[in-house]
């Protein structure tokens, strides 16, 4: 009887250890995902924050601030808030469906120009976005405009020489 009891305890112990290892693996994956998300968020916040800080610095140098600068800073603060909202949506996705909306090519261009106008000007670069007529995509705007296109344009500005013409072409495939 004691051998059977020992075997039962040993089997129970093995099952518990296997479950604990599986839970530890799942926690490691979750931690890696959270670390990647933190890195993406930090990077995405950097662009509108840079525009905000640059506008403030120019206003300080001029000794004045005009309503256009105040409005730009307000929009950049709104973009930072939108990034944070996107993170909340992504986190909530574990509980259900992520809400999407239609983003037009015109909106993409307008928002990218607004965020990157200072960096483009600093390197005497120009930006053009070419898109098919009425082109739009159904997505999470914060991810498309901040994480995808924002990162693409940020890298293009950073790694292109002074005076470059940067072009983004948007087309529907399939």
C-alpha positions in Angstrom: 0.0 0.0 0.0 2.8 2.4 0.8 4.4 1.8 -2.6 1.1 2.6 -4.4 0.6 5.7 -2.3 4.2 6.8 -3.1 3.6 6.2 -6.8 0.3 8.2 -6.6 2.1 11.1 -4.9 4.9 11.0 -7.4 2.5 11.0 -10.4 0.6 13.9 -8.8 3.8 15.8 -8.2 4.9 15.3 -11.9 1.6 16.5 -13.2 1.8 19.6 -11.0 5.4 20.3 -12.1 4.4 19.9 -15.8 1.5 22.4 -15.2 3.8 24.9 -13.4 6.4 24.6 -16.3 3.6 25.3 -18.8 2.4 28.3 -16.8 6.0 29.6 -16.6 6.4 29.3 -20.3 3.1 31.2 -20.9 4.2 33.9 -18.5 7.5 34.2 -20.3 5.7 34.7 -23.7 3.4 37.3 -22.1 6.4 39.1 -20.6 8.2 39.2 -24.0 5.0 40.5 -25.7 4.7 43.2 -23.1 8.3 44.2 -23.5 7.9 44.4 -27.3 4.7 46.5 -26.8 6.6 48.8 -24.4 9.3 49.3 -27.0 6.8 50.1 -29.8 4.9 52.5 -27.6 8.1 54.4 -26.6 9.1 54.7 -30.2 5.6 55.8 -31.4 5.3 58.4 -28.7 8.8 59.8 -29.7 7.6 61.3 -33.0 4.7 63.5 -31.9 6.6 64.3 -28.7 9.6 65.5 -30.7 7.3 67.8 -32.8 5.8 69.1 -29.5 9.1 69.8 -27.9 10.5 71.4 -31.1 7.6 73.7 -31.4 8.0 74.8 -27.8 11.7 75.4 -28.3 11.1 77.5 -31.3 8.5 79.5 -29.4 10.9 80.1 -26.6 13.6 81.2 -29.1 11.2 83.7 -30.7 10.1 84.9 -27.4 6.5 84.5 -28.3 4.0 81.8 -29.2 1.4 82.1 -31.8 -2.0 80.3 -32.0 -0.7 78.1 -34.9 2.0 76.8 -32.5 -0.5 76.3 -29.7 -2.8 74.4 -32.1 0.1 72.2 -33.3 1.1 71.4 -29.8 -2.5 70.6 -28.9 -2.7 68.2 -31.9 0.6 66.5 -31.0 -0.6 66.1 -27.4 -3.7 64.5 -29.0 -1.6 62.1 -31.0 0.2 61.0 -27.9 -3.1 60.4 -26.2 -4.3 58.5 -29.3 -1.2 56.2 -29.0 -2.0 55.5 -25.4 -5.7 54.8 -26.4 -4.4 52.4 -29.0 -2.4 50.6 -26.4 -5.5 50.3 -24.3 -7.5 48.9 -27.3 -4.8 46.4 -28.0 -4.7 45.3 -24.3 -8.5 45.1 -24.3 -8.4 42.9 -27.5 -7.7 40.0 -25.3 -11.3 40.4 -24.1 -12.9 40.9 -27.5 -12.8 42.5 -30.9 -10.6 45.5 -31.7 -12.6 48.4 -33.2 -11.4 49.6 -36.5 -12.3 52.6 -38.8 -11.7 53.6 -42.3 -8.5 55.7 -42.9 -8.2 57.5 -46.2 -4.9 58.2 -48.0 -5.6 62.0 -47.6 -5.8 61.5 -43.9 -2.6 59.5 -43.9 -0.7 62.2 -45.8 -2.2 65.0 -43.7 -1.3 63.4 -40.4 2.2 62.3 -41.5 3.0 65.9 -42.8 1.8 67.4 -39.5 3.9 65.1 -37.3 7.0 65.2 -39.4 7.0 68.7 -40.8 9.7 69.9 -38.5 12.1 67.0 -39.1 11.5 67.2 -42.9 12.3 71.0 -42.8 15.4 70.5 -40.7 16.8 68.2 -43.4 15.3 70.2 -46.4 13.4 67.1 -47.4 10.1 66.9 -49.2 7.3 64.3 -48.8 4.8 63.2 -51.3 2.2 60.5 -50.8 0.8 59.0 -54.0 -2.4 57.0 -53.7 -5.2 55.7 -55.9 -8.3 57.7 -56.1 -10.5 57.3 -52.9 -8.1 54.8 -51.5 -8.9 53.9 -47.9 -8.1 51.0 -45.5 -10.1 49.7 -42.6 -7.7 49.5 -39.6 -6.8 50.8 -36.2 -5.6 54.3 -37.1 -3.1 54.6 -34.3 -1.3 51.5 -35.4 -1.3 52.4 -39.1 -0.3 56.0 -38.7 2.1 55.8 -35.7 3.5 52.3 -35.8 3.6 51.5 -39.5 3.8 54.6 -41.6 5.3 56.8 -38.8 8.1 54.4 -38.3 8.6 54.1 -42.1 8.8 57.8 -42.6 10.9 58.4 -39.4 13.5 56.0 -40.8 13.3 57.5 -44.3 14.0 60.9 -42.9 16.8 59.7 -40.6 18.6 57.6 -43.2 18.1 59.8 -46.3 20.5 62.6 -47.2 19.7 66.3 -46.9 17.4 67.6 -49.6 15.9 64.2 -50.4 12.5 63.8 -51.9 10.6 61.1 -49.9 7.7 59.4 -51.6 5.2 57.0 -50.1 3.1 55.1 -52.7 -0.1 53.5 -51.5 -1.9 51.0 -53.7 -4.5 48.3 -53.2 -3.3 44.8 -54.1 -5.5 41.8 -54.2 
